[in-house]
Amino acid sequence: MTPAELVRTTRERKRLSQRRLALRAGTSQSAVARIERGDEEVTWPRLRALMIAMGEEPELSSSPLASRYDPSDLLSDRTTSPESRLANGIAFNEFATELALAGRQAKAVGGRT
């Protein structure tokens, strides 16, 4: 949930208007509207002030990112020298180029039949 969604859903659940929330939080209705639309990046102190004005304490949490990279591979990369990482990157780039060329050639051959 984004900060914008959090402010909007909490405000609606508490049955507050944007104007009433703004008055409680010491800001303007237009600022609340911009935050709820996601047009304005909200800082933690401002988000906290809005939430406290609605009688709630915001909480941060975290969860693992879905990643195509294996954490153990990333850790082993950190122990590899910069020269070795660069060589691996260049080798991968060359492989990707060869693969793309082979795909284009196969597509061109397949398109003629």
N, C-alpha and C positions, 0 to 999 in steps of 0.2 A: 504494500500500500504506500502510495506517495504521500508526502506531507500535505499536498493539496487535497487528496482524497480523505486523509485523516481529519483535516479541519472541517471539510464540508460534511462528511458523514456524521461526525460528532456533533456539529452544529445542528444538523437536521434531526438527529436523534434526541437532542436536548430541546428541540422545538424553538430554537433561537433564530431571529432574523440576522442577516449580516450586520445591520445597523446596531442591533442590541449587543452582538458580540463585540463589535468595534468599540462601543461605549464602555463595555466592561474591560476590554483589553487596552484602552487608551490609544486607539488608532482610528483610522477612518474606514467607512463602509467600503470605499473604493479600493483601499488596500486589502481588505478581507476578500473582496471579489477577485482582485488580481491574484492573490495567493491561491484561492480555490480554483481558479482557471488554470493555474500553473504558469501564469505569465510572469510571476515574480518568484525568484529563488528566495526561500524563507530560511533564515538563520536559525540555529538551535535556540538561542535565547528568545527570538520572536515566536517560534513555534511553541515553545514552553509557555510563554506568556499567554498566547491564545488558548492553549489547552487548559491552563490553570484558571483562566477566566471562565471556562466552561466546567470547572470543578474536576478536572482530570489531570493526572500527572503523565506526561508522555514517557515511554520507555523505549530504549534502543535494544535491538537484538541482532543476532547474526545467524547465518546458516551457510553451509558449504556451497560454494559455487559449482554449478555443473560445468565441467571443463573437459575438453578433449585431451588435456595433458594429464599424465599420471604424476602425482605429487613426488613420488620417488625419482622419476626422471628429471623433474625440475630441480630437485635437490642435488642429484648427481651432476647436472649441468653446472651448478654453482661451483663445484669442485674442479671442473674442467678449466684449463687455461683459456684465456681470451683468444689466443691464436688457434687453438683446437676448435673452439666454438665457431670462429670465423670460417675455418676450413670446412666444418660440418655444414654451416649455412650455405657456403658457396656450392658444395657438392649437392645439397638439396635443391638449390636453385637450378643448377645444371640438369639434374634429374627431372625437375618439373618442366623445364623448357623442352627437353627431349620428349617427355610424355605428351605435352601439348602439341608438338610437331607431329608426333605419331598419330595423335587423334585427328588432326587436320587432314593428314594423308589418308587415313582410313576412311574418313568422311568423304573425301574427294573421290577415292576409288569406289566406294559404295554408292555414291551419287551417280556414277556413270553407267552402272549396270541396269 
